[in-house]
Amino acid sequence: MIILISRIKIQNIEMDLLIKNITKKSLKIYVSEDKKLVIHKPKDYPMAKVKNFILKNEKNIIEEFNKEKEITNDFHFLGEEIDYAYKENSQVMNVDVKKLGNNLLVVYNKNLPENIKKEIIEKEQINFFYKELGDLILKYVEKHKIHIQKNINIIKIKNLKSRWGSCSSKNNLNFNIKLICFREEVIEYVVVHEMCHLVHMDHSKEFWRLVEKILPDYRVRKSELSKKIKIPELLK
């Protein structure tokens, strides 16, 4: 549950405050990209302690609030840091997107109407990310289904905010599109992780034994998910 407290004032700077109750026992505070102060707290954590936590971190909050967002075009794609490259070509129907060297090459028809050119190009770029990740997910589902022997109902790719993947009681698997930033071995780990939930719907010892049986080096792959990545602007 998210509670919006309209405004909060810290050292003469006013900002929105978002408080989210979470199941974890730790308290987390940060300034979002749209300059909101966001706090994740345990459900029963007293608001008085939250206010004290804010007071103790005033300096860091103000510094983060005043920090200018760095605008860059480069991003991570399958573990590599690459950039966009654009090229006009009357031979293509509308837009063609492909990985070429250290670039994501976007070739577009020079006759595209100016008023919708940007929209069409961005749509094809997003479609490219979804297709690439979708192909990899299906590849690893096919590879590891022999270990699971459970039927999958639906596989979906979504732009999730906090999870890399999830598995429902109806055997639906969801994956975060931002996984496209990581190398294939990490994506494979997340696929295996969620497939193992088809057998064990918790994170019990039995669950992790099954993950390790399939991917003996899963700890190394899992650790990479905590590393900082550059996410394409279109996927933020």
Secondary structure, DSSP 8 states (H G I E B T S, - for coil): -EEEEEEEEETTEEEEEEEEEESSSS-EEEE-TTS-EEEEEETT--HHHHHHHHHHTHHHHHHHHHS-------EEETTEEEEEEEEE-TTSSSEEEEEETTEEEEEE-TTS-HHHHHHHHHHHHHHHHHHHHHHHHHHHHHHHHHHH-----EEEEE--SS-SEEE-TT-EEEEEGGGGGS-HHHHHHHHHHHHHTTT-SS--HHHHHHHHHH-TTHHHHHHGGGS-----GGG-
